Amino acid sequence: MTTIALIRHGSTHWNKEGRAQGSADISLDQDGIRQAELLAARLSMEDWAYIYSSPLARAKETALIIGEAIGVDVHLDDRLRERFGGLIEGTTEAERVAKWGAAWIESDLGLEPIEQVQQRGKAFLEEIMLKHPDEKVLVVAHGAFIQFNMVHLLADFPIMNFGNTSMTLLTKLDHQWTCELHNCTQHLGEQQASKINIDLSGQKGNGILKT
């Protein structure tokens, strides 16, 4: 049985400012690097055979830190990119409200359709299951990407903000996806966990566009 660990990238300065990142190529900040190092230390005590990552810097840098620690090469896949944010990329909630009003999420601002994120995510995950049977695979991606695909694959999966470097474990048995662990950041400890970035949603709490 293949096990896939979905990992959200480490934090960035845009995360802390509450700016929607989307497809913007933002690097990890110092907290994000430290978070990735802590996760890498956790994973170095486990047995993971492959790492795939979004090509965006914040995910790729997280994956490379992990890969160096566990001795596994990183494979980039464009399907793992974050949801394209259109006109809202780089903006805060306050800036969006000032520019487009409180109901900005209802406006056509060029966001990638959720269904498109789910389609490319499912295609990637199904391919990994076929390519790596009975192996353990790390996948470093983004908050909205992970959320949208989890609710697509698993019935009644809750809407949540995924913490930076959180781990969510997926397996598939008899054509049924299951989640053994979700949004786990135990490797960060209490002090680091308290510094996890602000997640930005299209509307507060609904997971429309996490960054």
N, C-alpha and C positions, 0 to 999 in steps of 0.2 A: 504494500500500500504506500503510495507516494504521500509525503508530507510537505506542504508548502507553508513557509512562514512569511506572511506579508508584514513588511517593516516600513513604518513611516520614517522619512529622513529626519536628521537632527535639526535643531532650531536655526533660524536666520534672524538678521536684524529686522527684516520686514515682518517676520512673525511677531516680534516684540512690539512693533509699531502698529500691528493690526492691519497690515496692507495685504490685499489679495495678490498672491503671486501668480497663480495660474501657470502659463507657459514662460513667464519671465525667468531668466537663468541666474538665479540668486544663489550665492555661495553660503556655506555654513558660517555662523559666527563662532566665537570661542566656546560658548556654551554648547553649541551644536557639535563641535569637534569633540568636546569632553563627553557628551552624551553618546556619540558614536563609539568612542573608546571604551566606555563602560559596557555598552552592548557587545562590543567585540570581545571583551574579557569574558562575558557570560557565554558567548557562543563558542569561544575557544575551548570550553570544557565539554562541548557537545560534538556531535558528528554530522557535519553538513557537507554535502558533496558539490553543490553548485550555487553560484550567486548570479542573479539577473537584476538589472537596475534600469530605471528610467535614465535617459541621457542628460537630464537637467542637473546642473552642478550640485545642488543641495542633496540630491539622491545619490548621484555618482560618487561624490566625496564620502558620503556615509558608507556606501558599498565598498569603496576602496580601503577605507580604514578597517572594515570588517574582514575583507579579503586578505589583507596583509597579515592580520592577526591569526587567521585560521588556515592560511596557505592555500587559498582558492582564488582562481582568476575570476574577474568580473565580466559578465556578458551584458552589453547594453541592448535594450529593446525599446524602440520608439513607442510601442503600444502602451508602455507603462508611464508615459507622460501624465502630468496633472491635467485636469480639465482646463481647456483654453477659456480664459476669462473675458475675452473681448475688451470692451471699453472700461471695465472696472479694474483691470490689472493695474497694480500700483496705487490703488486708492484705499482709503480707510472707510469705515461705515459712515462716519460723520461727513466725509467728503462726498460720498455717494448720495446721502440724504440732501446735502446742500445743492448738489448738481441736478439730481433727478427726482428728488422728493422721497418721502418715507416709503412709498410703494415702488421703489426703483426696481425691485426684483421682477416686477410685472412688466417692465419695459423691455423692448428689444434692444439689448446692449451687446449682442454678438457672442453671448456665452455658448460654448459647445453644448449641444443637447446631451442630457444625462444618458439617454439611450445609446448614444454613440460611444460614450465612455464605457458603458456596460458591455457593448458589443466587442470593443477591442480588448477589454479586460477578460471577458469570457473566452475569446478566441486564444488569447495568450495562455490562460490557465489550462484550458483543455489540451493545448499543444504540449505544455510542460508535463502534464499527466501521461501523455503518450510517449514523449521523448525520454522521460526519466522514471520508469516504473519502479516502485519499491525503493525510491531514494528520497533523500531529504534536500529540499531546495529553498534557498533564501531569495526573496523577491523584495527589492527596496523600491518603494514608490511614494505615493503622496496621499494626504488625508482624504480628499474628495474621491480620488480614484479608489481607494480601499473601501470607503463607506458605500459608494454607489454599487460596487461589485458585490460586497457582502450582502446588501439588501436584495440584490438581484439573484444571488445564488442560494440564499437561505431564507426561508419563510420566517417572518416575525423577527428578523434581526433588528435590534434597536438602533435608532438614530443616536449617534454619539460623536463627540470630538475625539479623534485619535491623538494620543500624546506623541510628542517627538520621540523617535526610536522605539515606539511601542511595537510589540510583537502580537500577531494574530495568526493562529495556526489553522490551516485548512487541510482536510483530507477528503477523499472521495471513495466510497465503498458501495458497490452495487448501484452505480449511477446516481448516488445520493451524496451531495456535499454536506460535510459536517464541520463544526468549529469546536475545537478542543479548548482553545484559549483565545481571549480577545483583549486587545488594548492593554497588554501587560507591560509595565515599565518598572518591574521590581529591581532591575539592574541599576536604576538611577538612585535608589535610596531616597529617603525622605527629603534630604536637603536639595538634591538635584531635581526631584519630582516637583518641588515647590516652585522651581524656576522654569518649568515647561512653558512654552510660548502660549500666547493668546491665539486660539483658533478662530478664524474668521469664517462665518457662514453667510450665505446670501440673505437669510433672515436668521435672527438669533435662535439657535437651538434646532434648526431644521436640516443642517448639513448640506445646504444647497451648494456652497462653494467653500470648502475648507482649503487652506493654503498650505 
